[in-house]
Amino acid sequence: MFSLKICECLEKKSSSLNIKLKSNRAMLDIETEKDLEFCALCKSPQISKKEAREIIRKAVKKTQIEKGFLTGDEVRTLRAQTGMSLREFGALLKIHYSKISAVENGYEIQTKVADQVIRIKSQECITKNHPSRKKLKKILAYLIHRNGNREVLLNTLLFYSDFWHFKKTHSSITQADYISFQDAPYPKDFHEILQDMIDSSKITPIKGHRFSVNEQLDMSEFNKEEISTIEELITLSTHGKDRKIFDLSQEEKGFIETPLYKTISYDYAKDIKIEELLDEIAETG
């Protein structure tokens, strides 16, 4: 932490910002030093508390940047992205909220460990609550509720929900990323998402790698076109095309050409073949 003692000799007393002591000259080793006037009696700079606070903030930010730490503004931005109050953010990080406040306001430099905790925990929270992930969870629950699909097919149906919808409308339903996994296209962090739904009791695993839904579904945020796309894929599944859907996903150009564990570009949506199975259902009934 930094401190800066300032002159108040005219009031016959000295004053300092109530922060851990450090020398004035070290504090004032900044561009504005030559513009400051010092008291002949106490040798302290003749500036206001407001000006002293600004000098401290500059010194703190400079040191944070030199150390490769997050600045106070960056910490505040991360907290805003989590949607948490200071107390909630502190509880997440297991750091007292007053310490977080001091860092955000430029009065304290976090430790290296604290900086890493802030980065990791906040990013985990932001990712977990990202709108695309929330939509994925809702579609997953909807697919399970409507058809009780096995885990191995759920990822494939999610892939086609987004890519088939993108082909039709030039926009995916969830904006989620999909990777080229070992056996098929998968939503990024699919197993983590699935486990989070289990841990939060939204779904329950049952025999045969299937699941049951434990909550009332609210699909009101999805428009008619999006629901129609999802229903088309459920229709394929209910017509016994599960194996064909899975096999087809392995033949998709995006899956074949994308390196293992890398993100499949939505540019490949124009090449997907799911329409072939939909036409087959339409012809045979």
N, C-alpha and C positions, 0 to 999 in steps of 0.2 A: 504494500500500500504506500501511497505518497502523502506527504503533508506539505504545507506551505505556511510559514509564519508571516503574518502581515503586520505592518506598523499601525498602531493606534495610540501613539505617544501623546497626541493632542488631547486624548481622553484620559491620560495618565495611566494607561494600562496597555498590556500587549494582548494580542489575540491570535489564535490560529485555528484553522479548520480542524475539527476534532478527528484527525486521522493519524495513524502511526507516524512518528517523527522521522523525517529525513532532512538533510541539509538544504537550505534555501538555494545555495549556489548550484547544487546538483539538479534541483528542481527546475531552476531557471535557465538551464542549458538548452535554450530553444531560441528560435529566430527573434522573439520579441525582447530578449534580455537587454539589448542595447537601448531599447525605448523606455526602460523602467527607471524610476528614480528611487534611491534608497535613503532611508532616514539616517541622519548623522548620529543619532543617539542609540537606536537599537539595531541599526544596520539591516533592517527589514524593508522589503519593497513597499512603497507607498501606493497601494492599490486597494480597490474595494474587495469585499468578500466574493462578489460576483465575478470579478476579474480573476481572482485567485482560483476559484473553482474551475474556470475555463482553462487556466494554465495547467491545473492538475489533470483535467480531462485530456488535454493534448498530450501530456507526458505519459499518461496511462495508455492511451491509444497507440502512441509511438512505440512504447515498450511491447505491447501486445503484438503489433505487426512485426517487430524485430524478432520476437520469440515464435512467430508463426501461430499465435493464438487467435481465437475469435475476438473481434472487438465488441464493445458493449452494444453497439448498434446491431451487429450481426447476431448476438445472443438474443436481443429483443425481437428481431425478425424471426428467428427460429421459434421462439416461444409463441409469437403471434400465429405462426403456421400450425402449431399444435392446438391452438384455440384455448390454451390454458391460462389461468391466473398465475400470479407469482407463487402463491402458496401451492397450487396444484403442480406447477412446474418443478418447484423445489422438492415436493414429495416424490415426483417421478424420478428426479435425479438423486434423491437422498442427500440433498444439499440444502441448508437452511435458506428460506426464501429471502432473508435479509442480505445474504451473501450474493444471491442472484441479482437482487435489486442494486447492490453496490457496483457489481460488474456492469450491468446494463446502463447505469447512470455515469459510468466513467470514473468511479472513485476507487476501484479495486481491480487488481489483476488476478485472475483465477490461476490456480496451480495447473501444471501440465496434466495431471490426472483428471482434475475437474474439467479441463478443456476437452479432453477425450470423452468423458462421460456426457458432457453437454452435446457434443457432436453425435455420438452413437445413439443415446436415448431419445433425443429429439427427432432424429431421422427415422428411428424405428416407429415412433409414435405417428409421425407425419405419413409414413408409408402405410401403416396399419389403417389409418383413417382416411386414406386417399379416396376420392369419389369413385375412381375406377375399381378399386378393391371392394368398396361397399356394393357397387353394382354387380360385380362378379359373385359376391356372396348371395345376393338376392336371386340371381339367375340360377346359381347352384341349388339353392333351396327350392326354387320353382321346378327345376328339372327333377329333383329327387321327389318332390311332392306329386308331380304329375305322372312320373314313370318309375320312380325308385331305381334309377340307373346305377349300374356298378361304377366303381371309382375309375376303372380303366376307360370307360366311355364318357364320363363326365367331362374330362379335359378336352376330348375330341369334340363334343357337342358345344362346349364353350368356344373353342377355336372357330368352328363353323358359324356359330351365332354371330361372332364379330366380323369374320371375313366374308361370309355370305351377305351380311347386311351392308358391309362396306362396298361390295361389288354392286349391290342394288342401289345404294343411296349415296355412295362416296363418303360415308361416315360410319364408323363402328359403333356398336351399342355402348360399350364400356370404355373405349380408348385404352384398354389394357394392352400390355406387351405380351407376346407369345414367343417362346423359344423353341429351337429345334432340340428336342430331348432325344433320348436313346431310341425310343420306339414309336414316337408320334409327336405332333406339336402339343405343347403344354403352355398354359398360362404361366407367366413368370411367378415363382414362389407358390405354385399351385398347392403343394403339400403343406406348406406353412399356412396358407389360407384355409385349407380343409381342417387342419389341426386346430386352428383358432376357432373355427365354427364348432368343433367338438368340445373344446375347452370351455367355450362360452355357453354350452348346452343348446345351441341353435339346432344341431343335428346329433343323432346318436347312431353309432355304427351297429349294424345287425349282420346276420349271417350272409355269407356269399359276397363279402366286400360291398355290401349295400348299406344304405342309411335311411333313417326316418327323420322327418322334420318335426321339431318340437315347438314351433312358433307359428302364429297366424301370419300369413304372407301378405305383404302390402306391395303391390306392383304398380302403384299409381304414378311413380316417377317415369315409367316406361310408356312411350306413345304406342299407338295402334300398330304402326309399321314394325316397331321393335318386337312387340308381342307376337305379331304375325310371323316374323322370322323365326322366333324361338319355337312357336307352335309347329311350323313346317318341319323342323328338325325332330321334334317330339313325335310327329306323325311318322317319320321315317323309322324311328326306334320302335314304335308300337306296331309297325308292319313287319317286324322281324328283320330289319336291315342293320342291326347293331354291328355285326361282323363286317358287313360291307362298308359301313361308315368308317369304322376303324381302319380297315385295309385301305380305303380310299385316301384317308389322311396321310398314309405313308407314301402315297403316290403323288401327293401335291408338290408342285414345282418349288414352292416356298420352303417346304420341309427338306426336300432333296438338296437344294442349292445352298441352304443356309448352314454354315458350320455349326457343329455340335455346341449346344448351350448358348448360341448367339440369338439375338432377336430377329424374328422373321418380319420383313418389311410388309406393310399393308399394300405396297405396290403389287405384291403377288396375288392380291384378292381377285384381280381380273382373270387369273388363270385357274381358280379353284373349280373343282369338278362336281361339287355336290348337286348341281342342277341336273346332272345325269340321273341320279337316284330319284330326285323329285319327279322328273319326267316319267321314270319307270313306274312310280306309284300312281301317277295320274293316268297312265295307260292301262295298268292292270287292276287298279282299284284296291 
